[in-house]
Amino acid sequence: MFAPCLPAWQKIRNFAALAPLAVLAACATQETGTPAAPGGNVPASVSTQAPKPAETRQQKELRELIAQQDRLYRVAAPLLTSNAQLCRGNARNLLGFTAKNKYSFPIEYADTARSLGYDDRLQVTGVLPGSGAEQAGIQRGDLLVALAGKPMPQGTDAERQAAVLLSPLVVKKAPISLGVQRNGQQRAINVPLTFACAFSIELGNADNVNTYADGRRVLITRGMLKFTQNDDELAYLIAKDMAHNILGHAIRQRMVSTIAEVIDNLLLPHPDPTTTAGTAGIRVYPQDLDAAADTLSLYLLARAGYNIDNVPAFWKRLSDQYPASVTNGYTALHPSTAYRLSMIDKVTQIVKAKQEAGKPLMP
C-alpha cells in the first residue's frame, strides 16, 4: 500500500503487502566526554560533550523529505484503515507497517541514508495506527531478520523479494511470524493482518499544486503538500482522490495509462517537466464525476474522524489561488468549483445528521 520516509520527490518502494506510513528511525550520536581537570572537576568553560558535526545539505534534504512523507502517510492512515468497507474491491489484508533500507533511496543519497542509520537490512520505518502490527508490538526501528522462519532478504532488491515472500502469506489471513532485532536482541512476533484500503499514497517530486489518481495510487505533489495549511486539508485531498479511485473514474475517463505515466514520472528523482506541462494530456473531470467523488470523500473523511466543516472553504481557497487558468494546477482538471461546493454543502449536512443520529456513515 503506501509507505513513509527524501527531497520530497522520491517514491519509497513499499512491501506489496504492507501498509504505508514512513517515519524516520532516530540515529543515536555517540558523544565523547571531556577529560576531567585535576581534582575531578570539569572547567565550566569546557563542554563535556564533543560538538556534533553540522548536517550536510543532503542530510537536510533527506530529513525534510522524510518529514513530508511522514506527514502524508500519518494523515492517510485513518482514511485507509477506517474505510475498507467503502473501498470495495480495493481493500486487502496488510501487515500494517512499512520498512526500507539504504537502497530504498536514490543512489545519490545512499551515503546520506547510511549516515541516518540505514544499511542493507530492512528496518521498520512506520507502524499503521490501530493495525495488527501496532497491537503485536512492532516498533519503528525494528530490524527485520526473518519471515515465516526464513531469513529476510537484504540488499538492493530486498523490498521486492520480501513482497514475493509475503504475497502467499497474506492471502491465508493468519497472523504472520516475524523475527525482529531490537536493541541487539532478537525476538519472534506474530503479526495479525489488518484489512484496509489498498491504495498506495505517494509524494510527487513537483512544485505544481495538483494531485493525481490512476485507480490504484494517489499522488500528492510537493507543491500541493506545501499548499495545505493543516492535516485536515491534506486529508481532504487524499480522500477526494481515494474516492476517484473507488468510483473507477480513471477508467471511465479512459485515462488510466495517461495518469499512470504522469505518476510514474513524478516518482522519479529527476522528473521530465514536459510530461506535466499544461494538463499533461489528462481530460478534465466532468462535474458529475467530480461531485460524486466529493460526496464519497465526505463519508471517507467522517468515518476516519476528520472534521468536514471546513471542506468548502478549502476548495474555494484552492480555486481562488490556483484558478483554471493555471494549466498545471488542480482547478484546471477540476473546474466545476461552484457546482462542487453546492453539492458539498448538501452532503455535509446529510453526513452530520447521520453522525448526530448515530446512523451508519454509508453513502
Secondary structure, 3 states (H helix, E strand, C coil): CCCCCCCCCCCCCCCCCCCCCCCCCCCCCCCCCCCCCCCCCCCCCCCCCCCCCCCCHHHHHHHHHHHHHHHHHHHHHHHHHCCHHHHHHHEEEECCEEEECHHHCCHHHHHHHHHCCCCCCCEEEEECCCCHHHHHCCCCCCEEEEECCEECCCCCCHHHHHHHHHHHHHHCCCCEEEEEEECCEEEEEEECCEEEECCEEEEECCCCCCEEECCCEEEEEHHHHHHCCCHHHHHHHHHHHHHHHHCCHHHHCCCHHHHHHHHHHHCCCCCCHHHHCCCCCCCCCCHHHHHHHHHHHHHHHHHCCCCCCCHHHHHHHHHHHCCCCCCCCHHHHCCCHHHHHHHHHHHHHHHHHHHHHCCCCCC
